[in-house]
Amino acid sequence: MKVKLIIAILLCKAQISFSQTEKRLNGNVKSDNFPIKGIEIINENTQQVAITDTNGNFSIAANEKDKLVFFGIDYLTQTIYLNPEMLSRNNLEVFLVKKPIEIDEVVIEQKANIWNESYVQEIVDKPYFDDRMSSPKNQYVYDGRTLGVDLIGLGKKVNRLLKSKNKEKKETPKIPFKDYVTANFNQNFFLETLHLKPEEIHLFLEYCEADPNSATIIGTSNFDALDFLVAKSVSFKKSSAIPESAKP
């Protein structure tokens, strides 16, 4: 009987001492300087739970070295271990960070641009019912049509087609004259046919390229290029372009 009484007294003292050390901790939870409502604060030591109000305020029983966990669906969980200074101030400020937003995979597709010049012109030239009603045809004025054929519209289309072909021809890149000749004639041609020395070949090609007619040779047949090179080799040997040390 005495043993049971002693145990009861010790339990009462422990309870009294525990209640004396436990305090009510007040605090506020924010994110980006705005208060957050509905954040759960869990004291893992006492298993007590508190929830922030509309102003982000909360109040929970806590002791020194208690572990508080702040949990929100849209925020990263944060854990704080209490110390005597936090309890003494009784104004704990907690700042939570929003979780990064995950998006589904985005597929970007490139579609062809149908709004080219010819397509737009066809729309402009296309006659509509409202156009005919607002602009009635004058039978005494020639409108470019012969037996139902719109000659003016047909001429515009032919003109656009010719312009596009000329544009393609202008945009065709041309290779340099030296590259064209060396790609079509080997070194034996310069040595045996034109009777040039190896050290004269590079100088000869520069001599030919200085001639404006060399640009017209590019892309033609090898016979035209051959005639041009033979003729230039004769004038090259007679000119002062050959160094004195290289002349025969």
Secondary structure, 3 states (H helix, E strand, C coil): CHHHHHHHHHHHHHHHHHHHHCEEEEEEEEECCEECCCCEEEECCCCEEEECCCCCEEEEEECCCCEEEEECCCECCEEEECCHHHHHHCCEEEECCECCCCCCCCCCCCCCCCCCHHHHHHHHHCCCHHHHHHCCCCCCCCCCEECCEEHHHHHHHHHHHHHHHHHHHHCCCCCCHHHHHHHHCCHHHHHHHCCCCHHHHHHHHHHHHCCCCHHHHCCCCHHHHHHHHHHHHHHHHHCCCCCCCCCC
